Amino acid sequence: MPLTTDAEIADLLSSISTIALVGASDRPDRPSYDVMKFLQDHGYRVLPVNPSITGEHIHGEFVWRELSEIGDRIDMVDIFRRSADAGDAVDQAIASGAKAVWMQLGVVNDVAAMRAEAAGLKVVMDRCPKIEIARLSLAPVV
């Protein structure tokens, strides 16, 4: 079952430090741009992933083509993709050894969520970590 309670979500957000953001955008009018900056401002290291802008930088971080290229430990994969495309990001998250996948607002893929859970990952769907951090008044990670 995806995480749904405040305690589960707070525990997840308090137990991670590195987030790969799949579908990151370098356009300030896109939600992923603001979410990435918010997460950075709250102490998380956020590694942007977007094959369309690989090699560029967003908020000071190099943009990766895919998760497998990152090489650093990834605690959570935050997915800014259409629901139908979330499965690929989930499969990459599993292969990368991530602890959790977080599907953004409007992103729901039950089949992918079941694959992630079967592989031992925690799953959040149809929520935004920026909203949850603010709503739960979570302190920045250190």
ZIWOBEL-V165571 format. One record per residue. SS is DSSP state (H for helix, E for strand, - for the rest). D_FIRST is the distance of its C-alpha to the first C-alpha in Angstrom with 1 decimal. Layout:
ss=SS d_first=D_FIRST
ss=SS d_first=D_FIRST
This chain:
ss=- d_first=0.0
ss=- d_first=3.8
ss=- d_first=6.4
ss=- d_first=8.5
ss=- d_first=11.1
ss=H d_first=14.4
ss=H d_first=14.5
ss=H d_first=11.4
ss=H d_first=12.7
ss=H d_first=16.2
ss=H d_first=15.6
ss=H d_first=14.2
ss=H d_first=17.2
ss=H d_first=19.5
ss=- d_first=18.8
ss=- d_first=19.6
ss=- d_first=23.0
ss=E d_first=23.1
ss=E d_first=21.3
ss=E d_first=22.1
ss=E d_first=22.2
ss=E d_first=22.1
ss=- d_first=24.3
ss=- d_first=26.3
ss=- d_first=29.4
ss=- d_first=32.9
ss=- d_first=33.6
ss=- d_first=33.6
ss=- d_first=32.8
ss=- d_first=29.4
ss=H d_first=26.3
ss=H d_first=25.3
ss=H d_first=28.7
ss=H d_first=28.3
ss=H d_first=24.8
ss=H d_first=26.0
ss=H d_first=29.0
ss=H d_first=27.1
ss=H d_first=24.8
ss=H d_first=28.0
ss=H d_first=29.8
ss=- d_first=27.1
ss=- d_first=27.7
ss=- d_first=25.2
ss=E d_first=26.7
ss=E d_first=25.6
ss=E d_first=26.5
ss=E d_first=26.9
ss=E d_first=26.3
ss=- d_first=28.2
ss=H d_first=30.4
ss=H d_first=32.7
ss=H d_first=33.9
ss=- d_first=33.6
ss=- d_first=36.1
ss=- d_first=36.4
ss=E d_first=35.1
ss=E d_first=32.9
ss=- d_first=33.4
ss=- d_first=35.1
ss=E d_first=32.6
ss=E d_first=33.3
ss=- d_first=31.3
ss=E d_first=29.9
ss=- d_first=29.8
ss=- d_first=26.5
ss=H d_first=24.3
ss=H d_first=26.1
ss=H d_first=29.3
ss=- d_first=28.2
ss=- d_first=29.0
ss=- d_first=27.7
ss=- d_first=24.5
ss=- d_first=21.6
ss=- d_first=18.9
ss=E d_first=16.9
ss=E d_first=17.3
ss=E d_first=17.5
ss=E d_first=17.8
ss=- d_first=20.5
ss=- d_first=20.7
ss=- d_first=20.5
ss=H d_first=17.3
ss=H d_first=19.2
ss=H d_first=20.1
ss=H d_first=16.9
ss=H d_first=16.3
ss=H d_first=19.5
ss=H d_first=18.5
ss=H d_first=15.2
ss=H d_first=17.5
ss=H d_first=19.9
ss=H d_first=17.5
ss=H d_first=16.6
ss=H d_first=20.3
ss=H d_first=21.3
ss=- d_first=19.4
ss=- d_first=17.4
ss=- d_first=14.9
ss=E d_first=12.6
ss=E d_first=12.6
ss=E d_first=13.0
ss=E d_first=13.6
ss=- d_first=16.4
ss=- d_first=17.2
ss=- d_first=17.4
ss=- d_first=15.6
ss=- d_first=12.8
ss=- d_first=12.3
ss=H d_first=9.5
ss=H d_first=11.5
ss=H d_first=11.9
ss=H d_first=8.3
ss=H d_first=7.9
ss=H d_first=11.2
ss=H d_first=10.4
ss=H d_first=7.7
ss=H d_first=10.3
ss=- d_first=12.8
ss=- d_first=11.5
ss=- d_first=10.7
ss=E d_first=8.7
ss=E d_first=7.6
ss=E d_first=9.0
ss=- d_first=10.2
ss=- d_first=13.3
ss=- d_first=14.5
ss=- d_first=17.5
ss=H d_first=18.0
ss=H d_first=21.6
ss=H d_first=20.8
ss=H d_first=18.3
ss=H d_first=20.9
ss=H d_first=23.6
ss=H d_first=21.9
ss=- d_first=20.9
ss=- d_first=24.3
ss=- d_first=23.1
ss=- d_first=26.1
ss=- d_first=26.8
ss=- d_first=25.8
ss=- d_first=28.9
